[in-house]
Amino acid sequence: MSVSTVRWAADAPTEPEFGVRRTLAGFPDGALAVHLEDGRGGTAVFPAHASPSGTEFVVRVPINGGRRLGRAGPLRAVRLAEPPAGLWAGQLRLGGWSWGLPPTPADLVPAKWRRRGLPWHAKPAADRGETFTLQVARTDLVRTVAHRLKP
């Protein structure tokens, strides 16, 4: 079991999507999930679902709110309606087993959205080594304007 792809979802550019190679014959629905933590006590669990092709499982993480996540059961996903700013890192878990998520691709462009009229972004965290780490933060408007005014 390993994560084969990390990318933004094609139909939702603010949702990281993990593709997991399907190497097990079967397990209970919702048992395979991505667990994310922000390092300050915030956690979220996102269950895997079979892809339409049936060759892999797909886990989508809606970081800008959106639809309700999860199901009733031992691995119930929380709704990240407004994830706090921070560095989100995690792992793929199945029962008592866990696998580290691959590093965030360096060429992954930042996702941008608005929350309460203010711009936010999510991008790969710089210098986080060999693990998946996504930085979620409000865009600094003063810094953005100053950067655009520089010759």
N, CA and C of each residue as an Amber inpcrd file, in Angstrom:
protein
   453
   0.8590000  -1.1660000   0.0000000   0.0000000   0.0000000   0.0000000
   0.9010000   1.2230000   0.0000000   0.7110000   2.0930000  -0.9660000
   1.5020000   3.3210000  -0.9910000   0.7550000   4.3870000  -1.7800000
   1.0300000   5.6270000  -1.4440000   0.4320000   6.7510000  -2.1610000
   1.2160000   6.9380000  -3.4500000   0.5160000   6.8860000  -4.5730000
   1.1990000   6.9690000  -5.8650000   1.1840000   8.3770000  -6.4470000
   0.1710000   9.1850000  -6.1130000   0.0990000  10.5400000  -6.6650000
  -0.3830000  11.5310000  -5.6110000   0.1220000  12.7420000  -5.7310000
  -0.3500000  13.8770000  -4.9400000  -0.5330000  15.0160000  -5.9310000
  -1.7640000  15.5330000  -6.0170000  -2.0590000  16.5950000  -6.9820000
  -3.3100000  17.3310000  -6.5240000  -3.6080000  18.4490000  -7.1690000
  -4.8750000  19.1260000  -6.9410000  -5.9220000  18.3840000  -7.7570000
  -7.1110000  18.2210000  -7.2240000  -8.1810000  17.5480000  -7.9470000
  -8.5260000  18.3480000  -9.2040000  -8.7700000  17.6620000 -10.2960000
  -9.0470000  18.3240000 -11.5730000 -10.3180000  19.1600000 -11.5320000
 -11.3370000  18.6870000 -10.8410000 -12.6130000  19.4120000 -10.8130000
 -12.7680000  20.3290000  -9.6020000 -11.7700000  20.3590000  -8.7110000
 -11.8190000  21.2290000  -7.5360000 -10.3920000  21.6600000  -7.2110000
  -9.9480000  22.7940000  -7.7520000  -8.5490000  23.1840000  -7.6370000
  -8.0720000  23.5440000  -6.2270000  -8.9490000  23.4850000  -5.2230000
  -8.4980000  23.7230000  -3.8480000  -8.5840000  22.4550000  -3.0160000
  -8.6140000  21.2980000  -3.6700000  -8.6580000  20.0250000  -2.9560000
  -7.4560000  19.1720000  -3.3110000  -6.5220000  18.9780000  -2.3630000
  -5.4580000  18.0180000  -2.6340000  -6.0780000  16.6240000  -2.7990000
  -5.5460000  15.8750000  -3.7340000  -6.0590000  14.5340000  -4.0150000
  -4.8950000  13.5550000  -3.9610000  -5.0800000  12.4860000  -3.2130000
  -4.0620000  11.4450000  -3.0900000  -4.5610000  10.2050000  -3.8080000
  -3.7280000   9.6330000  -4.6700000  -4.0420000   8.3730000  -5.3180000
  -3.2600000   7.2770000  -4.6230000  -3.9460000   6.2160000  -4.1910000
  -3.3220000   5.1180000  -3.4510000  -3.4600000   3.8530000  -4.2760000
  -2.3120000   3.2200000  -4.5910000  -2.3520000   1.9800000  -5.3660000
  -3.1410000   0.9260000  -4.6090000  -3.9990000   0.2550000  -5.3370000
  -4.8460000  -0.7750000  -4.7260000  -4.1130000  -2.1060000  -4.7620000
  -3.5630000  -2.5160000  -3.6170000  -2.8220000  -3.7720000  -3.5500000
  -3.4740000  -4.7860000  -2.6240000  -4.4990000  -4.3840000  -1.8900000
  -5.1920000  -5.3020000  -1.0010000  -6.4790000  -5.7860000  -1.6560000
  -6.8700000  -7.0030000  -1.3320000  -8.0870000  -7.5630000  -1.9110000
  -9.3330000  -6.8500000  -1.4100000  -9.3320000  -6.4660000  -0.1570000
 -10.4980000  -5.7790000   0.3650000 -10.3460000  -5.4550000   1.8360000
 -11.1230000  -4.5140000   2.2860000 -11.1730000  -4.1270000   3.6910000
 -12.4360000  -3.3210000   3.8920000 -12.8430000  -3.1250000   5.1420000
 -14.0980000  -2.4000000   5.3840000 -14.0720000  -0.9930000   4.8030000
 -15.2140000  -0.5790000   4.2770000 -15.3300000   0.7510000   3.6910000
 -15.0140000   1.8090000   4.7440000 -14.1750000   2.7580000   4.4000000
 -13.8040000   3.8300000   5.3210000 -12.6380000   3.4960000   6.2240000
 -12.1130000   2.2700000   6.1500000 -10.9940000   1.8910000   7.0170000
  -9.6810000   2.5220000   6.5710000  -9.4910000   2.6910000   5.2780000
  -8.2920000   3.3330000   4.7390000  -8.5530000   4.8290000   4.6850000
  -7.6730000   5.6190000   5.3030000  -7.9240000   7.0630000   5.3650000
  -6.6210000   7.8270000   5.4990000  -6.6610000   9.0850000   5.0780000
  -5.5620000  10.0140000   5.3030000  -5.8850000  10.7830000   6.5810000
  -4.9380000  10.7850000   7.4980000  -5.0630000  11.5130000   8.7610000
  -4.1230000  12.7130000   8.7010000  -4.6670000  13.9150000   8.8650000
  -3.8560000  15.1270000   8.8450000  -3.8690000  15.7790000  10.2200000
  -2.7390000  16.3650000  10.5870000  -2.5990000  17.0830000  11.8540000
  -1.9130000  18.4080000  11.5840000  -2.2810000  19.4320000  12.3580000
  -1.6840000  20.7490000  12.1530000  -0.5830000  21.0640000  13.1630000
  -0.2300000  20.1310000  14.0200000   0.8450000  20.3450000  14.9800000
   0.4250000  21.1240000  16.2090000  -0.8270000  21.5810000  16.2380000
  -1.3290000  22.3460000  17.3870000  -2.5910000  21.7160000  17.9590000
  -2.7980000  20.4540000  17.6820000  -3.9650000  19.7590000  18.2000000
  -5.0980000  19.5930000  17.2150000  -5.0480000  20.2630000  16.0770000
  -6.0860000  20.1170000  15.0580000  -5.8560000  18.8630000  14.2430000
  -6.8890000  18.0650000  14.0560000  -6.7730000  16.8380000  13.2720000
  -7.9670000  16.7190000  12.3340000  -7.7840000  15.9560000  11.2840000
  -8.8610000  15.6700000  10.3400000  -8.5920000  14.3230000   9.6930000
  -9.6550000  13.5710000   9.4440000  -9.5570000  12.2520000   8.8370000
 -10.3990000  12.2460000   7.5690000  -9.7970000  11.7680000   6.4690000
 -10.4660000  11.7390000   5.1780000 -10.4150000  10.3220000   4.6160000
 -11.5620000   9.6460000   4.5180000 -11.5850000   8.2550000   4.0450000
 -11.2950000   8.1320000   2.5530000 -10.7440000   6.9930000   2.1880000
 -10.4490000   6.6960000   0.7850000 -11.6780000   6.0760000   0.1290000
 -11.8320000   6.3470000  -1.1540000 -12.9210000   5.7760000  -1.9500000
 -12.3130000   5.1800000  -3.2050000 -12.8930000   4.1100000  -3.6890000
 -12.3920000   3.4660000  -4.8990000 -12.5370000   4.4090000  -6.0900000
 -11.5030000   4.4410000  -6.9340000 -11.5660000   5.2710000  -8.1440000
 -12.4950000   4.6030000  -9.1540000 -12.9730000   5.3670000 -10.1310000
 -13.8540000   4.7770000 -11.1530000 -13.1850000   3.6210000 -11.9040000
 -11.8710000   3.6970000 -12.0870000 -11.1670000   2.6280000 -12.8060000
 -11.0040000   1.3800000 -11.9540000 -11.0880000   1.5270000 -10.6360000
 -10.9390000   0.3860000  -9.7410000  -9.5050000  -0.0210000  -9.4820000
  -8.5380000   0.7100000 -10.0430000  -7.1300000   0.3470000  -9.8620000
  -6.4870000   1.0380000  -8.6710000  -7.1460000   2.0580000  -8.1340000
  -6.5920000   2.7560000  -6.9840000  -7.7100000   3.3320000  -6.1310000
  -7.3200000   3.7660000  -4.9420000  -8.2250000   4.4930000  -4.0590000
  -7.8710000   5.9660000  -4.1510000  -8.8530000   6.8180000  -3.9500000
  -8.6400000   8.2540000  -4.0240000  -9.1030000   8.8770000  -2.7120000
  -8.2680000   9.7760000  -2.1770000  -8.6120000  10.5310000  -0.9770000
  -8.5580000  11.9990000  -1.3520000  -9.6690000  12.7160000  -1.1210000
  -9.7170000  14.1480000  -1.4180000  -9.8740000  14.9140000  -0.1200000
  -9.1340000  16.0330000  -0.0260000  -9.1180000  16.8560000   1.1790000
  -9.6050000  18.2600000   0.8290000 -10.8750000  18.5890000   1.0850000
 -11.3840000  19.9250000   0.7750000 -10.9380000  20.9420000   1.8250000
  -9.9100000  21.7070000   1.5230000  -9.3420000  22.6220000   2.5180000
 -10.0390000  23.9640000   2.5870000 -10.9140000  24.2680000   1.6480000
 -11.5900000  25.5730000   1.6750000 -13.0530000  25.4420000   2.0510000
 -13.3920000  24.4220000   2.7860000 -14.7890000  24.2160000   3.1750000
 -15.4460000  23.2820000   2.1870000 -16.6820000  23.5550000   1.8500000
 -17.3530000  22.7350000   0.8630000 -18.2070000  21.6570000   1.4860000
 -18.2440000  20.5360000   0.8340000 -19.2030000  19.5060000   1.2220000
 -18.8540000  18.8300000   2.5500000 -19.8480000  18.1720000   3.1070000
 -19.6530000  17.4470000   4.3540000 -18.8370000  16.2050000   4.0640000
 -17.9720000  15.8770000   4.9830000 -17.0700000  14.7580000   4.7910000
 -17.3960000  13.6250000   5.7430000 -17.0250000  12.4280000   5.3470000
 -17.0320000  11.3050000   6.2750000 -18.3700000  10.6090000   6.4240000
 -18.3410000   9.5990000   7.2800000 -19.4980000   8.7640000   7.5750000
 -19.4740000   8.4280000   9.0520000 -20.5610000   7.8880000   9.5130000
 -20.5710000   7.3960000  10.8910000 -19.6760000   6.1690000  10.9450000
 -19.0520000   5.9620000  12.0550000 -18.1860000   4.8020000  12.2100000
 -16.9290000   5.1710000  12.9610000 -16.0230000   4.2100000  13.1060000
 -14.8290000   4.4650000  13.9090000 -13.9170000   5.5340000  13.3230000
 -13.8970000   5.6940000  12.0120000 -13.0740000   6.7320000  11.3970000
 -14.0000000   7.7790000  10.7930000 -14.4760000   8.6590000  11.6220000
 -15.4070000   9.6860000  11.1780000 -14.6120000  10.9240000  10.8120000
 -14.7910000  11.4210000   9.6130000 -14.0520000  12.6100000   9.1720000
 -14.6660000  13.8460000   9.8060000 -13.8520000  14.8090000  10.0890000
 -14.3530000  16.0820000  10.5770000 -14.5230000  17.0120000   9.3910000
 -15.3580000  17.9830000   9.5410000 -15.5540000  18.9570000   8.4660000
 -14.5180000  20.0530000   8.6310000 -13.7230000  20.2730000   7.6140000
 -12.7540000  21.3580000   7.6290000 -13.3930000  22.5500000   6.9350000
 -14.4620000  23.0760000   7.5290000 -15.1570000  24.1820000   6.8940000
 -14.2390000  25.3810000   6.7590000 -13.4360000  25.6220000   7.7400000
 -12.4660000  26.7050000   7.6910000 -11.2230000  26.2350000   8.4240000
 -10.3570000  25.4890000   7.7480000  -9.1840000  24.9690000   8.4480000
  -8.3300000  26.1150000   8.9540000  -7.8400000  25.9980000  10.1610000
  -6.9880000  27.0660000  10.6690000  -5.6890000  27.1340000   9.8790000
  -5.1120000  28.3070000   9.8960000  -3.8150000  28.4720000   9.2440000
  -2.8100000  27.5810000   9.9590000  -1.8670000  27.0710000   9.2150000
  -0.8350000  26.2460000   9.8110000  -0.2480000  25.2890000   8.8100000
   0.6380000  24.4460000   9.3070000   1.2750000  23.4200000   8.4900000
   0.5590000  22.1060000   8.7400000  -0.0720000  21.5680000   7.7140000
  -0.8070000  20.3180000   7.8160000   0.0470000  19.1850000   7.2550000
   0.3110000  18.1870000   8.0620000   1.0880000  17.0160000   7.6580000
   0.2850000  15.7780000   8.0480000   0.6290000  14.6310000   7.4740000
  -0.1620000  13.4650000   7.8260000   0.3930000  12.1640000   7.3270000
  -0.4640000  11.1560000   7.4120000  -0.1040000   9.8130000   7.0070000
  -1.3460000   9.0580000   6.5470000  -1.1030000   7.9940000   5.8110000
  -2.1510000   7.0930000   5.3540000  -2.2650000   5.9910000   6.3970000
  -3.4770000   5.6890000   6.8670000  -3.6530000   4.6700000   7.9050000
  -4.6990000   3.6480000   7.5020000  -4.4280000   2.4160000   7.9130000
  -5.3570000   1.3110000   7.7550000  -5.2740000   0.5010000   9.0330000
  -6.2910000   0.6330000   9.8720000  -6.2560000  -0.0480000  11.1620000
  -5.0690000   0.4450000  11.9740000  -4.2440000  -0.4800000  12.4410000
  -3.0610000  -0.1320000  13.2240000  -1.8280000   0.1810000  12.3870000
  -1.9340000   0.0240000  11.0630000  -0.7980000   0.2960000  10.1900000
  -0.8440000   1.7360000   9.7000000   0.3450000   2.2830000   9.4380000
   0.3910000   3.6320000   8.8700000   1.5680000   3.7490000   7.9140000
   1.3860000   4.5980000   6.9040000   2.4110000   4.8790000   5.9030000
   2.5330000   6.3840000   5.7900000   3.7370000   6.8640000   5.6660000
   3.9370000   8.2990000   5.4700000   3.4600000   8.7190000   4.0950000
   2.9530000   9.9180000   4.0140000   2.5560000  10.4690000   2.7100000
   3.8100000  10.9490000   1.9990000   3.8530000  10.8470000   0.6880000
   5.0430000  11.3010000  -0.0410000   5.1830000  12.8180000   0.0660000
   6.3770000  13.3280000  -0.2060000   6.5580000  14.7820000  -0.1520000
   5.6260000  15.4820000  -1.1350000   5.2340000  16.6770000  -0.7780000
   4.4120000  17.4860000  -1.6640000   5.2550000  17.8460000  -2.8780000
   4.7620000  17.6120000  -4.0840000   5.5500000  17.9550000  -5.2740000
   5.9220000  19.4360000  -5.2830000   7.1640000  19.7220000  -5.6000000
   7.6450000  21.1110000  -5.6170000   6.9330000  21.9410000  -6.6730000
   6.4800000  21.3010000  -7.7550000   5.8210000  22.0390000  -8.8280000
   4.3090000  22.1920000  -8.6140000   3.8150000  21.8090000  -7.4420000
   2.4030000  21.9740000  -7.1260000   2.1230000  23.4580000  -6.9030000
   1.3250000  24.0440000  -7.7640000   1.0470000  25.4820000  -7.6660000
   0.1380000  25.7530000  -6.4770000   0.2430000  26.9210000  -5.8580000
  -0.6280000  27.2320000  -4.7240000  -2.1010000  27.2810000  -5.1360000
  -2.9550000  26.8060000  -4.2580000  -4.4000000  26.9280000  -4.4580000
  -4.8330000  28.2140000  -3.7770000  -5.7850000  28.9130000  -4.3850000
  -6.2390000  30.1920000  -3.8370000  -7.7550000  30.2080000  -3.7530000
  -8.2830000  30.8280000  -2.7080000  -9.7180000  30.9830000  -2.5430000
  -9.9820000  32.1580000  -1.6190000 -11.2370000  32.5140000  -1.4690000
 -11.6240000  33.6120000  -0.5800000 -12.4540000  33.0620000   0.5630000
 -12.1830000  33.5820000   1.7340000 -12.9280000  33.2330000   2.9300000
 -13.3190000  34.5420000   3.6000000 -14.6070000  34.7700000   3.6990000
 -15.1210000  36.0180000   4.2650000 -14.5320000  37.2370000   3.5560000
 -14.3720000  37.1310000   2.2500000 -13.8810000  38.2380000   1.4450000
 -12.3730000  38.4090000   1.4300000 -11.6550000  37.6490000   2.2380000
 -10.1930000  37.7670000   2.2860000  -9.5460000  36.6190000   1.5290000
  -8.4400000  36.8930000   0.8490000  -7.7650000  35.8280000   0.0910000
  -6.9650000  34.8840000   0.9960000  -7.0800000  33.5910000   0.7260000
  -6.3300000  32.5470000   1.4210000  -5.5960000  31.7290000   0.3810000
  -4.6060000  30.9550000   0.8270000  -3.8870000  30.0730000  -0.0870000
  -3.4080000  28.8270000   0.6540000  -3.1480000  27.8150000  -0.1180000
  -2.5300000  26.5810000   0.3740000  -1.4330000  26.2440000  -0.6100000
  -0.2560000  25.9370000  -0.0870000   0.8750000  25.6340000  -0.9630000
   1.8030000  24.6550000  -0.2520000   2.6760000  23.9870000  -1.0300000
   3.6390000  23.0970000  -0.3980000   4.5150000  23.8990000   0.5690000
   4.7250000  23.3600000   1.7390000   5.5590000  24.0470000   2.7250000
   7.0300000  23.9120000   2.3260000   7.7370000  25.0100000   2.4340000
   9.1570000  25.0210000   2.0820000   9.9720000  24.2910000   3.1420000
  10.9820000  23.5860000   2.7080000  11.9530000  22.9310000   3.5970000
  11.3250000  21.9850000   4.6030000  10.3630000  21.1760000   4.1830000
   9.7450000  20.2290000   5.1070000  10.2360000  18.8110000   4.8790000
  11.2430000  18.6260000   4.0560000  11.8650000  17.3130000   3.9000000
  11.0570000  16.3330000   3.0760000  11.0500000  15.1020000   3.5290000
  10.4670000  13.9960000   2.7760000   9.0540000  13.6330000   3.2070000
   8.3010000  14.5690000   3.7280000   6.9350000  14.2850000   4.1250000
   5.9790000  15.2900000   3.4970000   4.7390000  14.8880000   3.3330000
   3.7080000  15.7770000   2.8160000   3.4310000  16.8450000   3.8630000
   3.5950000  18.0920000   3.4870000   3.2830000  19.2100000   4.3730000
   2.6900000  20.3220000   3.5230000   1.4930000  20.7290000   3.9020000
   0.7780000  21.7640000   3.1830000   0.6020000  22.9590000   4.0970000
   1.0080000  24.1250000   3.6360000   0.8700000  25.3520000   4.4130000
  -0.4350000  26.0280000   4.0080000  -1.3260000  26.2240000   4.9770000
  -2.5890000  26.9290000   4.7560000  -2.4750000  28.2560000   5.4870000
  -2.7140000  29.3580000   4.7720000  -2.5500000  30.6810000   5.3940000
  -3.4000000  31.7220000   4.6780000  -3.6720000  32.7880000   5.4010000
  -4.3390000  33.9390000   4.7940000  -3.2660000  34.7150000   4.0390000
  -3.5880000  35.1770000   2.8580000  -2.6450000  35.9340000   2.0470000
  -2.4360000  37.3120000   2.6640000  -1.1670000  37.6980000   2.8000000
  -0.8200000  39.0020000   3.3530000  -0.9970000  40.0440000   2.2490000
  -2.0710000  40.8300000   2.3500000  -2.3910000  41.7970000   1.2990000
  -1.3290000  42.8850000   1.1490000  -0.7710000  43.3660000   2.2550000
   0.2530000  44.4130000   2.1870000   1.4830000  43.8940000   1.4460000
   1.8920000  42.6950000   1.7770000   3.0620000  42.0960000   1.1180000
   2.7960000  41.8760000  -0.3710000   1.5980000  41.4400000  -0.7090000
   1.2500000  41.1960000  -2.1070000   1.2800000  42.4930000  -2.9130000
   0.6850000  43.5410000  -2.3740000   0.6610000  44.8210000  -3.0680000
   2.0810000  45.3840000  -3.1980000   2.8810000  45.3120000  -2.1390000
   4.2560000  45.8000000  -2.1850000   5.0770000  45.0310000  -3.2180000
   4.8680000  43.7360000  -3.2920000   5.6030000  42.9180000  -4.2680000
   5.2290000  43.3060000  -5.7000000   3.9690000  43.6210000  -5.9350000
   3.5350000  43.9930000  -7.2840000   4.0000000  45.3860000  -7.6800000
   4.2490000  46.2590000  -6.7020000   4.6890000  47.6110000  -7.0040000
   6.1940000  47.7070000  -7.2480000   6.9570000  46.7060000  -6.8230000
   8.4060000  46.7380000  -7.0450000   8.7030000  46.6190000  -8.5340000
   9.7100000  47.4030000  -9.0010000  10.0470000  47.3460000 -10.4440000
  10.7630000  46.0680000 -10.8180000
